[in-house]
Structure formats: C-alpha cells, structure tokens
Amino acid sequence: MIISLIGMPGCGKTSIGKELALKLDMDFLDIDQFIEKNYQSIDSLFAVSEAHFREIESKALKECLLQDNTVLSTGGGIILSKKNRELLRKHSSVFFINREIDDIIASTDFTDRPLLKNNSSKIHELYRNRIDKYYETAHYIINSNNVFDDTINKILQNIDK
C-alpha cells in the first residue's frame, strides 16, 4: 500500500507523512528529498527551468510509486501534470491536505521554495491554479484545522490497513 499526501507548499505534508508512517509502521519517502538524493538539488533543476524540474519530478514519482508499504509526501506542484495525477490515483491512496492559505503564510518559511522564495504572496495564485487539480487527484480531502494530531487522526480514519 502507498499513501500519497498532496497539497500546497507549507500545508504539512512532510511532517504529517513522517508521523503517519510511524503510526502505521510504514516507510516514509519525501519526493523532494528523493529528487535531491538521486538527481540534483531542486534549486539547480529550477535554475534550468520549471519545466525541467517537472520532468525530473515526474520521473521520480514513477520510481517512488514502485515502493510498497510507504507514505509518500509529494511536492506541491506534482498535480500539475495530468499523467502524475493519473499515476497517483492509480497506484496510491491520495490524501489532499487542505489548509487555509493564510495559515500557511503565517507559519511557513518560503526561502527554500523556488516558486515562492521571492514572493510569498504568489501562493494565492498558485492555489487558484491548483485547487481543482488537487480535488481531481484526491481520494480523500482532509481539511486541516492546524492541529497536527487532528489532521493525522482524520487520515487514519480513512485508511483500510
């Protein structure tokens, strides 16, 4: 079984994914860390172009989905590719962590986020461009109330393990 977490940058996918994996006795894999370990740094890939990064991200997703017994934390823009949306839905249980944008802005350091590091207010535009794709991809929508344990418990209630 693979559980994939999708959502905006700063919604908590990595933190939630690590804790969820512990509770479920599963492996944890962060796709951005996987890319950095197996390809290049995110910044260097984006330095070529966002399209180049997205190509590598899609390649990495295919590799990550070959795992088993894994909680996968995806990058916020993974859903931009229709093929990625299809792969996620077909090969994993997909949970969209939906967190209020103002809460994300208030609690997130964007300096390591290539699309937001020079303009964190751009997150509203990203959200508008992505929200329908998050809904299209998700099997489950988890509305985060900013209480970490509540969000994890909502996910656990929807997992058949």
Secondary structure, 3 states (H helix, E strand, C coil): CEEEEECCCCCCHHHHHHHHHHHHCCEEEEHHHHHHHHCCCHHHHHHHCHHHHHHHHHHHHHHHCCCCCEEEECCCCHHHCHHHHHHHHHHCEEEEEECCHHHHHHHCCCCCCCCCCCCHHHHHHHHHHHHHHHHHHCCEEEECCCCHHHHHHHHHCCCCC
